[in-house]
Amino acid sequence: MKQVNFKSKDGLLITADYYKAENHKGFIVLCHRSHCNRAEYRETAPKFNQLGYSCLAIDQRSGMKVFGEENETKNRAKEQKLPTGYLDARPDIESAIDYAFDLNGKNKIILLGSSYSSALALLISTNSDKVKSVIAFSPNEHLKKVDLAKEIASIDVSIFATSAKKEIKQVTEVLRFVDEKHITHFKPEVEGFHGSKTIWEVVEGYETCWKELEEFLVKTE
């Protein structure tokens, strides 16, 4: 893993961790949940590498210091007095897609979101020609003044969606207008966890979720 920097759509410098896979067969952009940063993927990105996927884990401007790591993008945004709400992070993710698309030889990438960033991932991918599929952990109506369910009704990329057990209904609701042929909805039988932490090894049942996710990746290669 090495740290890289690139500019967001509005010029804000973004910090990211680049995990390059030896047997590269695809590329995943990893977006963190609220009150978090790129370190959310220190455990999971190497596992994606083992499956043949290079990864770019970004600091979005909506986040904070946690896991012993600063959210450097958020810090710069605060210094420049830029807003740091959920929707304000949209250009950061869009720029990460562009950056990863170039690293991937101008081939479409996979976009992974966690909590609020999964809502942004779905919203962005509805009108992107650089995203081949979306992995959405705990997607919901996280975005103010955005009716996400209606906004993503026309999305035509493959979606893997999952969440904590108590969030299953919310995920179903937000995807209710999307063509079922695009959706793989993994519904855990155990409690799980909010966001991408549900595939951390400390969470009961993570193995089952990983297995379903791996099958989705193989199916959509």
Sequence and secondary structure as in RCSB ss.txt:
>XXXX:A:sequence
MKQVNFKSKDGLLITADYYKAENHKGFIVLCHRSHCNRAEYRETAPKFNQLGYSCLAIDQRSGMKVFGEENETKN
RAKEQKLPTGYLDARPDIESAIDYAFDLNGKNKIILLGSSYSSALALLISTNSDKVKSVIAFSPNEHLKKVDLAK
EIASIDVSIFATSAKKEIKQVTEVLRFVDEKHITHFKPEVEGFHGSKTIWEVVEGYETCWKELEEFLVKTE
>XXXX:A:secstr
 EEEEEE TTS EEEEEEE  TT  EEEEEE  TT  GGGGTTHHHHHHHTTEEEEEE  SS   BTTB  HHHH
HHHHTT   STGGGHHHHHHHHHHHHHHTTS  EEEEEETHHHHHHHHHHTT SSEEEEEEES  S STT  HHH
HTTT  SEEEEE  GGGHHHHHHHTTTS GGGEEE   SS   SGGGGGSTTSTTHHHHHHHHHHHHHHT 
